[in-house]
Amino acid sequence: MIPLLLALALGAKVTHGGVAAERLARIDGVVSESIARHELPGAVVLAGHRGKVIFRKAYGNRAVEPFAEPMTVDTVFDVASLTKTVATGTSVMILVEEGKLLLSDPVVKHIPEFAPERGDRAKVTIEHLLTHRAGLPPDDPLDLYAGTPDEIFARKYQQPLKSAPGSQFVYSDVGYEVLGELVRRVSGERLDRFAEEHIFRPLGMEDTTFLPLSPAGEREGSPLASLQSWPRPKAALPAKRAAGRKG
């Protein structure tokens, strides 16, 4: 559905008044049909042109259990794994630009306990983590996520690799959790704070936050702790957008 929405918005003929209204009107049908097919409960579509918002509309519901709640244009969305590119990967590249690490650096240079028994884990580089080629699994068992962040990472670093570093592409949340810890080790700041200071605030992303929000709009827990819990979707909390939990 997303590629079609982009085609409708970006392919619209531009007139003196902006984008052709008849092209934008087709978005209604695309989203409504997707909701009718139960592909998604609801959506918010926003299109911009030349620095101005030309289309913004809410469809369907933002929650369906325990009861339906209509979608609103200010609904909070957990952007989930987009956090990898918006926050984690960008934070790592900022540290690269600052000369504080190299993509070719072995992870153990900055996190020695990442490879407690050396072996293949000692060969994993930062680039391997960024490109999902570190040999790590997609996710670790949930029973590893108990205790303090240090205790959790200590257990995670004991896990064997699934393949040799650089040999396979396997999309991995695990690798980006390690990158979040890498940012903390190298910068001295937690990933959420580093991202706010170096990415969100400079770009004017005032409504973007990293951690789950309480009903009062306050941040809760630590980045790693937020990986352990699956609260009611933040889409049920209007007013601010959130930058997700994982990676």
KOLDOLUM-897737 format. One record per atom (N, C-alpha, C): x, y, z; residue in one letter; atom name; residue number from 0. Coordinates in steps of 0.05 Angstrom, whole numbers, plus 5000, padded with zeros to 4 digits. Each point is the difference from the previous one (the first is absolute). Example, Ala and Ser with C-alpha at 12.3 -4.5 7.8 and 13.67 -1.06 7.14 Angstrom:
BEGIN
      u      v      w   residuo   atomo   num
   5264   4886   5156         a       N     0
   4982   5024   5000         a      CA     0
   5018   5024   5000         a       C     0
   4993   5021   4986         s       N     1
   5016   5024   5001         s      CA     1
   4985   5022   5014         s       C     1
//
This chain:
BEGIN
      u      v      w   residuo   atomo   num
   5016   4976   5000         m       N     0
   4984   5024   5000         m      CA     0
   5017   5025   5000         m       C     0
   5022   5000   5015         i       N     1
   5017   5024   5003         i      CA     1
   5011   5009   4973         i       C     1
   5011   4981   4983         p       N     2
   5010   5009   4974         p      CA     2
   4978   5013   4983         p       C     2
   4976   4990   5002         l       N     3
   4978   5011   4984         l      CA     3
   4993   5028   5010         l       C     3
   5000   5004   5026         l       N     4
   4995   5027   5011         l      CA     4
   5021   5020   4991         l       C     4
   5025   4991   5000         l       N     5
   5021   5018   4991         l      CA     5
   4997   5007   4971         l       C     5
   4992   4980   4984         a       N     6
   4996   5005   4972         a      CA     6
   4977   5020   4995         a       C     6
   4979   4997   5015         l       N     7
   4978   5018   4997         l      CA     7
   5007   5029   5008         l       C     7
   5015   5002   5022         a       N     8
   5007   5027   5009         a      CA     8
   5022   5013   4983         a       C     8
   5022   4985   4995         l       N     9
   5022   5011   4985         l      CA     9
   4995   5002   4971         l       C     9
   4981   4983   4989         g       N    10
   4995   5000   4972         g      CA    10
   4978   5020   4992         g       C    10
   4989   5014   5020         a       N    11
   4979   5019   4994         a      CA    11
   5010   5023   4984         a       C    11
   4985   5009   4981         k       N    12
   5007   5023   4984         k      CA    12
   4999   5025   5016         k       C    12
   5021   5016   4999         v       N    13
   5002   5025   5015         v      CA    13
   4987   5022   4984         v       C    13
   4983   5015   5012         t       N    14
   4987   5023   4988         t      CA    14
   5009   5024   5015         t       C    14
   4989   5024   4992         h       N    15
   5007   5024   5014         h      CA    15
   4990   4999   5029         h       C    15
   4979   4985   5005         g       N    16
   4990   4997   5027         g      CA    16
   5013   4978   5016         g       C    16
   5019   4986   4988         g       N    17
   5014   4978   5015         g      CA    17
   4996   4974   4985         g       C    17
   4993   4979   5015         v       N    18
   4997   4973   4988         v      CA    18
   4971   4996   4993         v       C    18
   4996   4986   4977         a       N    19
   4973   4995   4990         a      CA    19
   4983   4986   5021         a       C    19
   4977   5012   5007         a       N    20
   4983   4990   5021         a      CA    20
   4989   4972   4993         a       C    20
   4994   4996   4974         e       N    21
   4989   4974   4993         e      CA    21
   5019   4977   5005         e       C    21
   5026   5005   4997         r       N    22
   5019   4979   5006         r      CA    22
   5001   4994   5030         r       C    22
   5001   5020   5016         l       N    23
   5000   4997   5029         l      CA    23
   4975   4986   5010         l       C    23
   4977   5006   4987         a       N    24
   4975   4988   5008         a      CA    24
   5000   4970   4997         a       C    24
   5017   4989   4982         r       N    25
   5001   4971   4996         r      CA    25
   5012   4986   5025         r       C    25
   5014   5015   5017         i       N    26
   5012   4988   5024         i      CA    26
   4978   4989   5017         i       C    26
   4977   5013   5001         d       N    27
   4977   4990   5017         d      CA    27
   4993   4971   4993         d       C    27
   4998   4995   4974         g       N    28
   4992   4973   4991         g      CA    28
   5021   4979   5007         g       C    28
   5026   5007   4996         v       N    29
   5021   4981   5005         v      CA    29
   5001   4992   5030         v       C    29
   4998   5020   5017         v       N    30
   5002   4994   5029         v      CA    30
   4974   4986   5009         v       C    30
   4977   5009   4991         s       N    31
   4975   4988   5009         s      CA    31
   4999   4970   4991         s       C    31
   5009   4995   4976         e       N    32
   5000   4972   4990         e      CA    32
   5019   4983   5017         e       C    32
   5023   5010   5008         s       N    33
   5018   4985   5016         s      CA    33
   4989   4994   5027         s       C    33
   4985   5020   5012         i       N    34
   4987   4995   5026         i      CA    34
   4978   4979   4997         i       C    34
   4985   5001   4978         a       N    35
   4979   4981   4995         a      CA    35
   5011   4972   4997         a       C    35
   5024   4997   4990         r       N    36
   5013   4974   4997         r      CA    36
   5014   4991   5025         r       C    36
   4997   5016   5021         h       N    37
   5013   4994   5026         h      CA    37
   5030   4998   4999         h       C    37
   5011   5016   4982         e       N    38
   5029   5002   4998         e      CA    38
   5012   5018   5021         e       C    38
   4983   5018   5010         l       N    39
   5007   5018   5022         l      CA    39
   4975   5011   5012         l       C    39
   5000   5007   5026         p       N    40
   4976   5010   5013         p      CA    40
   4994   5030   4993         p       C    40
   5022   5014   4994         g       N    41
   4997   5029   4994         g      CA    41
   5026   5011   4991         g       C    41
   5000   5026   4993         a       N    42
   5024   5012   4990         a      CA    42
   4997   5031   5001         a       C    42
   5023   5013   5000         v       N    43
   5001   5029   4996         v      CA    43
   5017   5005   4976         v       C    43
   4990   5014   4981         v       N    44
   5016   5006   4976         v      CA    44
   5006   5030   4999         v       C    44
   5025   5006   4996         l       N    45
   5008   5028   4997         l      CA    45
   5018   5003   4976         l       C    45
   4994   5019   4983         a       N    46
   5016   5005   4977         a      CA    46
   5009   5029   5000         a       C    46
   5025   5005   4993         g       N    47
   5011   5027   4999         g      CA    47
   5010   5007   4972         g       C    47
   4999   5025   4994         h       N    48
   5010   5009   4973         h      CA    48
   5012   5028   5004         h       C    48
   5025   5002   4992         r       N    49
   5014   5026   5002         r      CA    49
   4998   5013   5028         r       C    49
   5004   4984   5020         g       N    50
   5001   5010   5027         g      CA    50
   4973   5004   5013         g       C    50
   4978   4993   4987         k       N    51
   4974   5004   5011         k      CA    51
   4985   4973   5001         k       C    51
   4983   4997   5021         v       N    52
   4983   4976   5002         v      CA    52
   4977   5004   4981         v       C    52
   4996   4982   4981         i       N    53
   4978   5002   4981         i      CA    53
   4979   4980   5004         i       C    53
   5005   4980   5017         f       N    54
   4980   4980   5006         f      CA    54
   5006   4988   5027         f       C    54
   4979   4999   5017         r       N    55
   5003   4988   5027         r      CA    55
   4973   4990   5009         r       C    55
   4998   4974   5003         k       N    56
   4974   4988   5007         k      CA    56
   5003   4974   5015         k       C    56
   4982   4996   5019         a       N    57
   5000   4975   5016         a      CA    57
   4978   4982   4990         a       C    57
   5005   4973   5001         y       N    58
   4982   4980   4991         y      CA    58
   4997   4978   5021         y       C    58
   4977   4989   5002         g       N    59
   4996   4976   5016         g      CA    59
   5004   5004   5029         g       C    59
   5011   4979   5013         n       N    60
   5003   5000   5029         n      CA    60
   5030   4998   5008         n       C    60
   5007   5012   5022         r       N    61
   5027   4998   5010         r      CA    61
   5003   4977   5020         r       C    61
   4977   4991   5011         a       N    62
   5000   4976   5017         a      CA    62
   4974   4985   4995         a       C    62
   5001   4974   5002         v       N    63
   4976   4984   4996         v      CA    63
   4993   4983   5025         v       C    63
   5019   4997   5018         e       N    64
   4995   4985   5025         e      CA    64
   5010   5016   5023         e       C    64
   4987   5000   5023         p       N    65
   4975   4985   5006         p      CA    65
   4975   5013   4987         p       C    65
   5004   5024   4989         f       N    66
   4978   5013   4986         f      CA    66
   5012   5017   4978         f       C    66
   4983   5007   4980         a       N    67
   5010   5015   4977         a      CA    67
   5003   5030   5008         a       C    67
   5022   5011   4991         e       N    68
   5005   5029   5004         e      CA    68
   5007   5012   4973         e       C    68
   4985   5020   4991         p       N    69
   5005   5012   4974         p      CA    69
   5029   5011   4997         p       C    69
   5011   4998   4977         m       N    70
   5026   5011   4994         m      CA    70
   4998   5031   4999         m       C    70
   5020   5013   5010         t       N    71
   5001   5030   4998         t      CA    71
   5027   5007   4988         t       C    71
   5001   5024   4989         v       N    72
   5025   5008   4986         v      CA    72
   5023   5005   5019         v       C    72
   4995   5002   5027         d       N    73
   5021   5003   5019         d      CA    73
   5005   4975   5016         d       C    73
   4991   4977   4990         t       N    74
   5005   4975   5013         t      CA    74
   5029   4993   5002         t       C    74
   5009   4989   5022         v       N    75
   5028   4992   5004         v      CA    75
   5004   4973   4986         v       C    75
   5021   4999   4985         f       N    76
   5008   4974   4987         f      CA    76
   5028   4992   5010         f       C    76
   5002   4975   5007         d       N    77
   5026   4988   5005         d      CA    77
   5012   4993   4973         d       C    77
   5022   5013   4993         v       N    78
   5012   4995   4974         v      CA    78
   5018   4975   4999         v       C    78
   5002   4987   5023         a       N    79
   5012   4973   5002         a      CA    79
   5027   5000   4987         a       C    79
   5004   4982   4980         s       N    80
   5027   4996   4990         s      CA    80
   5010   5023   4982         s       C    80
   4983   5020   4994         l       N    81
   5011   5024   4988         l      CA    81
   5020   5014   5019         l       C    81
   4998   4993   5026         t       N    82
   5019   5010   5019         t      CA    82
   5029   4994   4991         t       C    82
   5003   4977   4987         k       N    83
   5027   4992   4992         k      CA    83
   5013   5021   4982         k       C    83
   4984   5011   4981         t       N    84
   5011   5020   4982         t      CA    84
   4998   5028   5010         t       C    84
   4978   5006   5014         v       N    85
   4995   5028   5009         v      CA    85
   5018   5007   5024         v       C    85
   5005   4981   5018         a       N    86
   5015   5006   5024         a      CA    86
   5026   4984   5002         a       C    86
   4999   4974   5000         t       N    87
   5024   4984   5006         t      CA    87
   5021   5002   4979         t       C    87
   4994   4993   4975         g       N    88
   5019   5002   4979         g      CA    88
   5011   5028   4996         g       C    88
   4982   5020   5001         t       N    89
   5009   5028   4997         t      CA    89
   5018   5008   5023         t       C    89
   4995   4991   5024         s       N    90
   5017   5006   5023         s      CA    90
   5028   4989   4996         s       C    90
   5001   4975   4991         v       N    91
   5026   4987   4994         v      CA    91
   5016   5016   4979         v       C    91
   4986   5009   4979         m       N    92
   5014   5014   4979         m      CA    92
   5009   5028   5009         m       C    92
   4986   5012   5019         i       N    93
   5009   5025   5011         i      CA    93
   5026   4996   5015         i       C    93
   5002   4978   5015         l       N    94
   5025   4993   5014         l      CA    94
   5023   4994   4980         l       C    94
   4993   4988   4977         v       N    95
   5020   4996   4979         v      CA    95
   5010   5027   4990         v       C    95
   4981   5018   4994         e       N    96
   5007   5027   4990         e      CA    96
   5018   5015   5020         e       C    96
   4995   4995   5026         e       N    97
   5016   5014   5021         e      CA    97
   5026   4986   5004         e       C    97
   5006   4978   4986         g       N    98
   5025   4987   5003         g      CA    98
   5003   4983   5025         g       C    98
   4977   4993   5012         k       N    99
   5001   4985   5025         k      CA    99
   5000   4970   4996         k       C    99
   4993   4992   4976         l       N   100
   5001   4971   4993         l      CA   100
   5001   4998   4970         l       C   100
   5008   4976   4990         l       N   101
   5001   4994   4972         l      CA   101
   4980   4977   4994         l       C   101
   4989   5000   4976         l       N   102
   4982   4978   4993         l      CA   102
   5015   4973   5000         l       C   102
   5026   5001   4996         s       N   103
   5016   4975   4999         s      CA   103
   5009   4991   5028         s       C   103
   4994   5016   5020         d       N   104
   5008   4993   5028         d      CA   104
   4986   4974   5008         d       C   104
   5015   4981   5011         p       N   105
   4986   4977   5013         p      CA   105
   4984   5010   5024         p       C   105
   4977   4988   5004         v       N   106
   4983   5008   5022         v      CA   106
   5015   4998   5026         v       C   106
   5017   4979   5003         v       N   107
   5014   4996   5025         v      CA   107
   5019   5023   5007         v       C   107
   5007   5016   4981         k       N   108
   5018   5023   5005         k      CA   108
   4986   5019   5020         k       C   108
   4973   5002   4998         h       N   109
   4985   5018   5016         h      CA   109
   4984   4986   5022         h       C   109
   4993   4974   4994         i       N   110
   4985   4984   5020         i      CA   110
   5015   4974   5002         i       C   110
   5021   4998   5017         p       N   111
   5016   4976   5001         p      CA   111
   4984   4975   5007         p       C   111
   4980   5003   5017         e       N   112
   4985   4976   5008         e      CA   112
   4981   4990   4979         e       C   112
   4998   5013   4977         f       N   113
   4984   4991   4977         f      CA   113
   5009   4972   4991         f       C   113
   5026   4994   5003         a       N   114
   5011   4974   4992         a      CA   114
   5015   4988   5024         a       C   114
   4986   4990   5020         p       N   115
   5013   4990   5024         p      CA   115
   5019   4977   4994         p       C   115
   4995   4984   4979         e       N   116
   5017   4978   4994         e      CA   116
   5014   5004   4973         e       C   116
   5002   5025   4992         r       N   117
   5012   5008   4974         r      CA   117
   4986   4986   4977         r       C   117
   5015   4984   4985         g       N   118
   4987   4986   4978         g      CA   118
   4989   5019   4979         g       C   118
   4979   4990   4986         d       N   119
   4988   5016   4978         d      CA   119
   4988   5026   5011         d       C   119
   4990   5001   5024         r       N   120
   4988   5024   5010         r      CA   120
   5020   5023   5001         r       C   120
   5025   4993   5004         a       N   121
   5021   5021   5001         a      CA   121
   5005   5012   4972         a       C   121
   4990   4987   4979         k       N   122
   5004   5010   4973         k      CA   122
   4978   5018   4990         k       C   122
   4978   5002   5016         v       N   123
   4977   5016   4992         v      CA   123
   5008   5030   5001         v       C   123
   4995   5014   4979         t       N   124
   5005   5029   4998         t      CA   124
   4975   5016   5003         t       C   124
   5003   5026   5004         i       N   125
   4978   5018   5001         i      CA   125
   4984   5000   4974         i       C   125
   5015   4998   4978         e       N   126
   4986   4999   4974         e      CA   126
   4983   4975   4998         e       C   126
   5010   4977   5010         h       N   127
   4984   4976   5000         h      CA   127
   4974   5004   5015         h       C   127
   5001   5013   5023         l       N   128
   4975   5005   5015         l      CA   128
   4981   5018   4984         l       C   128
   5010   5021   4989         l       N   129
   4983   5019   4986         l      CA   129
   4987   4987   4975         l       C   129
   5014   4982   4988         t       N   130
   4989   4988   4975         t      CA   130
   4988   4972   5004         t       C   130
   4995   4993   5025         h       N   131
   4987   4974   5006         h      CA   131
   5016   4976   4990         h       C   131
   5026   5002   5001         r       N   132
   5017   4978   4991         r      CA   132
   5020   4990   5021         r       C   132
   4992   5004   5026         a       N   133
   5017   4993   5022         a      CA   133
   4998   4970   5007         a       C   133
   4981   4986   4989         g       N   134
   4996   4972   5008         g      CA   134
   4982   4997   5024         g       C   134
   4988   5021   5009         l       N   135
   4982   5000   5023         l      CA   135
   4972   4991   4991         l       C   135
   4984   4989   5018         p       N   136
   4973   4992   4993         p      CA   136
   4981   5024   4998         p       C   136
   4976   4996   4988         p       N   137
   4981   5022   4999         p      CA   137
   4993   5011   5027         p       C   137
   4996   4982   5019         d       N   138
   4993   5008   5028         d      CA   138
   5011   4980   5019         d       C   138
   5006   5009   5025         d       N   139
   5008   4981   5021         d      CA   139
   4976   4990   5014         d       C   139
   5002   4977   5014         p       N   140
   4978   4989   5016         p      CA   140
   4991   5021   5021         p       C   140
   4974   5001   5005         l       N   141
   4989   5020   5018         l      CA   141
   5011   4996   5029         l       C   141
   5007   4975   5007         d       N   142
   5009   4996   5028         d      CA   142
   5027   5013   5005         d       C   142
   5014   5010   4980         l       N   143
   5024   5015   5004         l      CA   143
   4995   5028   5010         l       C   143
   4976   5010   4995         y       N   144
   4994   5027   5007         y      CA   144
   4988   5003   5028         y       C   144
   5017   4994   5020         a       N   145
   4992   5002   5028         a      CA   145
   5023   5011   5015         a       C   145
   4995   5018   5019         g       N   146
   5021   5012   5016         g      CA   146
   5008   5027   4990         g       C   146
   5024   5008   5008         t       N   147
   5010   5027   4992         t      CA   147
   5010   4998   4971         t       C   147
   5004   5023   4988         p       N   148
   5012   5000   4973         p      CA   148
   5026   4986   4999         p       C   148
   5018   5004   5020         d       N   149
   5025   4986   5000         d      CA   149
   4997   4970   5001         d       C   149
   4981   4991   5016         e       N   150
   4995   4971   5002         e      CA   150
   4989   4989   4974         e       C   150
   4983   5015   4988         i       N   151
   4988   4991   4974         i      CA   151
   5021   4998   4979         i       C   151
   5017   5021   4997         f       N   152
   5020   4999   4979         f      CA   152
   5021   4978   5006         f       C   152
   5006   4995   5026         a       N   153
   5019   4979   5006         a      CA   153
   4990   4973   4990         a       C   153
   4974   4995   5003         r       N   154
   4989   4975   4990         r      CA   154
   4999   4999   4969         r       C   154
   4994   5023   4988         k       N   155
   4998   5001   4971         k      CA   155
   5028   4995   4988         k       C   155
   5021   5010   5012         y       N   156
   5027   4997   4989         y      CA   156
   5010   4972   5001         y       C   156
   4986   4983   5016         q       N   157
   5008   4972   5002         q      CA   157
   4987   4983   4978         q       C   157
   4982   5012   4985         q       N   158
   4986   4984   4979         q      CA   158
   5018   4996   4976         q       C   158
   5000   4976   4989         p       N   159
   5016   4994   4976         p      CA   159
   4990   5014   4975         p       C   159
   5017   5006   4982         l       N   160
   4991   5011   4974         l      CA   160
   4986   4978   4984         l       C   160
   4983   5008   4982         k       N   161
   4985   4982   4983         k      CA   161
   5016   4995   4974         k       C   161
   5017   5018   4993         s       N   162
   5016   4997   4976         s      CA   162
   5026   5017   5003         s       C   162
   5019   4995   4983         a       N   163
   5025   5015   5001         a      CA   163
   4996   5029   4994         a       C   163
   5013   5019   5013         p       N   164
   4997   5028   4995         p      CA   164
   5005   5007   4970         p       C   164
   4981   5014   4988         g       N   165
   5003   5009   4972         g      CA   165
   4991   4980   4980         g       C   165
   4992   4976   5009         s       N   166
   4993   4979   4980         s      CA   166
   4971   5000   4992         s       C   166
   4982   5011   5016         q       N   167
   4971   4999   4994         q      CA   167
   4987   5026   5009         q       C   167
   4978   5007   4986         f       N   168
   4983   5022   5009         f      CA   168
   4977   4988   5015         f       C   168
   4997   5007   5025         v       N   169
   4977   4991   5016         v      CA   169
   4991   5025   5016         v       C   169
   4976   5010   4994         y       N   170
   4989   5023   5014         y      CA   170
   5000   4995   5030         y       C   170
   5013   5017   5015         s       N   171
   5004   4994   5029         s      CA   171
   4994   5024   5018         s       C   171
   4980   4996   5017         d       N   172
   4996   5020   5022         d      CA   172
   5024   4998   5019         d       C   172
   5010   4976   5004         v       N   173
   5022   4996   5020         v      CA   173
   5024   5018   4993         v       C   173
   5007   5001   4975         g       N   174
   5023   5016   4992         g      CA   174
   4996   5030   5006         g       C   174
   4976   5009   4997         y       N   175
   4995   5029   5005         y      CA   175
   4998   5006   5030         y       C   175
   4993   4980   5015         e       N   176
   5001   5004   5029         e      CA   176
   5029   5004   5009         e       C   176
   5018   4984   4988         v       N   177
   5028   5003   5006         v      CA   177
   5010   5028   4991         v       C   177
   4991   5009   4977         l       N   178
   5007   5027   4990         l      CA   178
   4991   5022   5019         l       C   178
   4976   4996   5012         g       N   179
   4991   5019   5020         g      CA   179
   5018   5002   5024         g       C   179
   5010   4976   5008         e       N   180
   5019   4999   5022         e      CA   180
   5027   5012   4992         e       C   180
   5007   4996   4975         l       N   181
   5025   5011   4989         l      CA   181
   4999   5031   5002         l       C   181
   4978   5012   4992         v       N   182
   4997   5029   5002         v      CA   182
   5004   5009   5028         v       C   182
   4989   4985   5020         r       N   183
   5003   5008   5028         r      CA   183
   5029   4998   5009         r       C   183
   5013   4979   4992         r       N   184
   5028   4996   5008         r      CA   184
   5018   5022   4988         r       C   184
   4996   5006   4975         v       N   185
   5018   5019   4986         v      CA   185
   4994   5029   5007         v       C   185
   4974   5007   5002         s       N   186
   4992   5028   5004         s      CA   186
   4997   5007   5030         s       C   186
   4995   4980   5017         g       N   187
   4995   5005   5028         g      CA   187
   4971   5007   5005         g       C   187
   4983   4999   4979         e       N   188
   4972   5006   5003         e      CA   188
   4983   4977   4991         e       C   188
   4977   4996   5014         r       N   189
   4981   4979   4991         r      CA   189
   4990   5007   4972         r       C   189
   4993   4980   4985         l       N   190
   4992   5004   4972         l      CA   190
   4977   5020   4998         l       C   190
   4980   4998   5017         d       N   191
   4977   5019   4998         d      CA   191
   5009   5029   5004         d       C   191
   5018   5004   5019         r       N   192
   5010   5027   5005         r      CA   192
   5018   5010   4978         r       C   192
   5017   4983   4990         f       N   193
   5018   5008   4978         f      CA   193
   4983   5007   4976         f       C   193
   4980   4983   4993         a       N   194
   4984   5006   4977         a      CA   194
   4984   5026   5003         a       C   194
   4990   5005   5023         e       N   195
   4985   5025   5004         e      CA   195
   5019   5024   4997         e       C   195
   5024   4999   5011         e       N   196
   5018   5023   4999         e      CA   196
   5012   5004   4973         e       C   196
   5006   4978   4986         h       N   197
   5015   5002   4975         h      CA   197
   4983   4997   4975         h       C   197
   4976   4990   5002         i       N   198
   4983   4996   4977         i      CA   198
   4973   5014   5002         i       C   198
   4984   4992   5020         f       N   199
   4973   5011   5002         f      CA   199
   5000   5030   5004         f       C   199
   5014   5009   5020         r       N   200
   5000   5029   5006         r      CA   200
   5011   5017   4977         r       C   200
   5023   4993   4989         p       N   201
   5011   5017   4978         p      CA   201
   4981   5000   4976         p       C   201
   4985   4979   4995         l       N   202
   4982   4999   4977         l      CA   202
   4972   5011   5006         l       C   202
   4996   5009   5025         g       N   203
   4974   5011   5007         g      CA   203
   4979   4979   5003         g       C   203
   5008   4975   5006         m       N   204
   4981   4978   5003         m      CA   204
   4989   5000   5029         m       C   204
   4984   5020   5006         e       N   205
   4991   5005   5028         e      CA   205
   4980   4979   5009         e       C   205
   4986   4987   4982         d       N   206
   4980   4981   5008         d      CA   206
   5011   4971   4999         d       C   206
   5025   4997   4996         t       N   207
   5012   4973   4998         t      CA   207
   5015   4993   5026         t       C   207
   4992   4978   5013         t       N   208
   5013   4991   5024         t      CA   208
   5009   4971   4996         t       C   208
   5019   4991   5016         f       N   209
   5010   4973   4996         f      CA   209
   4987   4979   5017         f       C   209
   4992   5007   5024         l       N   210
   4990   4981   5019         l      CA   210
   4969   5000   5001         l       C   210
   4988   4978   5011         p       N   211
   4971   5000   5003         p      CA   211
   4991   5024   5017         p       C   211
   4977   5010   4995         l       N   212
   4989   5023   5015         l      CA   212
   4980   4990   5020         l       C   212
   5000   5012   5023         s       N   213
   4980   4995   5020         s      CA   213
   4974   5015   4992         s       C   213
   4977   4994   5012         p       N   214
   4976   5015   4993         p      CA   214
   5003   5030   5003         p       C   214
   5019   5008   5018         a       N   215
   5005   5029   5004         a      CA   215
   5019   5011   4979         a       C   215
   5010   4983   4982         g       N   216
   5018   5009   4979         g      CA   216
   5029   5000   5009         g       C   216
   5006   4987   5022         e       N   217
   5028   4999   5010         e      CA   217
   5013   4974   4991         e       C   217
   5026   5001   4997         r       N   218
   5015   4976   4991         r      CA   218
   5003   4981   5023         r       C   218
   5000   4974   4994         e       N   219
   5002   4979   5020         e      CA   219
   5024   4982   4994         e       C   219
   5014   4992   5021         g       N   220
   5020   4979   4998         g      CA   220
   5025   5008   4985         g       C   220
   5015   4980   4993         s       N   221
   5025   5003   4984         s      CA   221
   4996   4988   4973         s       C   221
   5017   5007   4980         p       N   222
   4997   4988   4974         p      CA   222
   4999   4970   5000         p       C   222
   5017   4987   5016         l       N   223
   5000   4971   5000         l      CA   223
   4975   4989   5014         l       C   223
   4993   5013   5023         a       N   224
   4976   4991   5014         a      CA   224
   4975   5001   4982         a       C   224
   4999   5020   4983         s       N   225
   4977   5003   4983         s      CA   225
   4998   4977   4980         s       C   225
   5022   4986   4995         l       N   226
   5000   4977   4982         l      CA   226
   4985   4977   5012         l       C   226
   4998   5000   5027         q       N   227
   4990   4977   5014         q      CA   227
   4969   5000   5002         q       C   227
   4989   5023   4997         s       N   228
   4971   5003   5006         s      CA   228
   4985   5005   4974         s       C   228
   4975   4991   4999         w       N   229
   4983   5005   4977         w      CA   229
   4974   5012   5010         w       C   229
   5001   5025   5008         p       N   230
   4976   5013   5011         p      CA   230
   4979   5005   4979         p       C   230
   4977   5010   5008         r       N   231
   4980   5008   4981         r      CA   231
   5013   5018   4979         r       C   231
   4994   4995   4974         p       N   232
   5013   5016   4980         p      CA   232
   4999   5030   5005         p       C   232
   5022   5013   4995         k       N   233
   5001   5029   5005         k      CA   233
   4982   5015   4981         k       C   233
   4990   4986   4979         a       N   234
   4981   5012   4982         a      CA   234
   4974   5009   5015         a       C   234
   4997   4990   5024         a       N   235
   4976   5007   5016         a      CA   235
   5004   5026   5015         a       C   235
   5024   5012   4998         l       N   236
   5006   5024   5015         l      CA   236
   5003   5023   4980         l       C   236
   4981   5019   4999         p       N   237
   5003   5022   4981         p      CA   237
   5021   5020   5008         p       C   237
   5008   5016   4982         a       N   238
   5016   5025   5004         a      CA   238
   5028   4998   4991         a       C   238
   5015   4978   5005         k       N   239
   5028   4999   4992         k      CA   239
   5006   4975   4985         k       C   239
   5020   5001   4983         r       N   240
   5009   4976   4985         r      CA   240
   5024   4988   5014         r       C   240
   5003   4974   4999         a       N   241
   5022   4988   5015         a      CA   241
   5018   4984   4981         a       C   241
   5026   4999   5007         a       N   242
   5019   4988   4982         a      CA   242
   5006   4971   5005         a       C   242
   4983   4986   5014         g       N   243
   5002   4971   5000         g      CA   243
   5016   4988   5023         g       C   243
   5001   4973   5000         r       N   244
   5012   4986   5021         r      CA   244
   5026   4987   4991         r       C   244
   5000   4986   4978         k       N   245
   5022   4983   4993         k      CA   245
   5021   5014   4983         k       C   245
   5025   4994   5007         g       N   246
   5022   5007   4984         g      CA   246
   5003   5029   4994         g       C   246
//
